[in-house]
Amino acid sequence: MSIITTPHLQRLWSDAQDHPEWATTRLWKYVFHHLVFSDEKWVVSSQQPPTHKPGDPRRLDIVVESWDSSATTTEALRTLLFVVATPASASPSEIEQVEYQAFTAACAHIVETKIESVWAMTCVGSAARLWLVAKAGIYLIPFVAPGESLTDRGGYLEITTHGQDVINALEYIKEHPVPPKELLGKRPLPRPEHARLPPSWHDSEVAEIDQILLHAGA
């Protein structure tokens, strides 16, 4: 079912088909603000780094955080979801890059916060996939859509036809900020051997987690 039900959404959707990454990010920020994360509990922002380390040059297209009600101060925020976007015209290699960016961002957050897992989302224009990333995992674990392919726009859910499925998945993530163990038990997809990152990105935390897992299995 489509979620493009208003003139505003139609305009943003159309722009995301014809323009670069900024139009994709603008569409999804609007969807997040107005259809999913609309109350004051949620903080939806862009151009945030995956860590709070001084000088971290990496930037996410969208980060969703929530006020942590279990904390003793109202200043505490918990990261719910990392989002990396690419234009609708993206090539398979460009899709591979955003998928690897999402994975590296999640790994960076896992290393910094010492949590076990976090949610991620990649967008190709107006189509999306949602993933889990686990400290003990090799790569992305598909959530919605659950296919076995990587770098394939056909494996993404287009919001003019499957938009409600994407919204339902985001609502599930809202209700389960810590990914359930039964989902983490699913097999991760194989990590690309030669994935590339933008010049401002690095994947040092991926190597750090790999070393931890290697020593744990020794």
Secondary structure in CASP SS format (residue, H / E / C, confidence):
PFRMAT SS
TARGET T0000
AUTHOR 0000-0000-0000
METHOD secondary structure of the structure
MODEL  1
M C 1.00
S C 1.00
I C 1.00
I C 1.00
T C 1.00
T C 1.00
P H 1.00
H H 1.00
L H 1.00
Q H 1.00
R H 1.00
L H 1.00
W H 1.00
S H 1.00
D H 1.00
A H 1.00
Q H 1.00
D H 1.00
H C 1.00
P C 1.00
E H 1.00
W H 1.00
A H 1.00
T H 1.00
T H 1.00
R H 1.00
L H 1.00
W H 1.00
K H 1.00
Y H 1.00
V H 1.00
F H 1.00
H H 1.00
H H 1.00
L H 1.00
V H 1.00
F C 1.00
S C 1.00
D C 1.00
E C 1.00
K C 1.00
W E 1.00
V E 1.00
V E 1.00
S E 1.00
S C 1.00
Q C 1.00
Q E 1.00
P C 1.00
P C 1.00
T C 1.00
H C 1.00
K C 1.00
P C 1.00
G C 1.00
D C 1.00
P C 1.00
R C 1.00
R C 1.00
L E 1.00
D C 1.00
I E 1.00
V E 1.00
V E 1.00
E E 1.00
S E 1.00
W E 1.00
D C 1.00
S C 1.00
S C 1.00
A C 1.00
T C 1.00
T C 1.00
T C 1.00
E C 1.00
A C 1.00
L E 1.00
R E 1.00
T E 1.00
L E 1.00
L E 1.00
F E 1.00
V E 1.00
V E 1.00
A E 1.00
T E 1.00
P C 1.00
A C 1.00
S C 1.00
A C 1.00
S C 1.00
P H 1.00
S H 1.00
E H 1.00
I H 1.00
E H 1.00
Q H 1.00
V H 1.00
E H 1.00
Y H 1.00
Q H 1.00
A H 1.00
F H 1.00
T H 1.00
A H 1.00
A H 1.00
C H 1.00
A H 1.00
H H 1.00
I H 1.00
V H 1.00
E H 1.00
T H 1.00
K C 1.00
I C 1.00
E C 1.00
S E 1.00
V E 1.00
W E 1.00
A E 1.00
M E 1.00
T E 1.00
C E 1.00
V E 1.00
G C 1.00
S C 1.00
A E 1.00
A E 1.00
R E 1.00
L E 1.00
W E 1.00
L E 1.00
V E 1.00
A E 1.00
K C 1.00
A C 1.00
G C 1.00
I C 1.00
Y C 1.00
L C 1.00
I E 1.00
P E 1.00
F E 1.00
V E 1.00
A C 1.00
P C 1.00
G C 1.00
E C 1.00
S C 1.00
L C 1.00
T C 1.00
D C 1.00
R H 1.00
G H 1.00
G H 1.00
Y C 1.00
L E 1.00
E E 1.00
I H 1.00
T H 1.00
T H 1.00
H H 1.00
G H 1.00
Q H 1.00
D H 1.00
V H 1.00
I H 1.00
N H 1.00
A H 1.00
L H 1.00
E H 1.00
Y H 1.00
I H 1.00
K H 1.00
E H 1.00
H C 1.00
P C 1.00
V C 1.00
P C 1.00
P C 1.00
K H 1.00
E H 1.00
L H 1.00
L H 1.00
G C 1.00
K C 1.00
R C 1.00
P C 1.00
L C 1.00
P C 1.00
R C 1.00
P C 1.00
E C 1.00
H C 1.00
A C 1.00
R C 1.00
L C 1.00
P C 1.00
P C 1.00
S C 1.00
W C 1.00
H C 1.00
D C 1.00
S H 1.00
E H 1.00
V H 1.00
A H 1.00
E H 1.00
I H 1.00
D H 1.00
Q H 1.00
I H 1.00
L H 1.00
L H 1.00
H H 1.00
A H 1.00
G C 1.00
A C 1.00
END
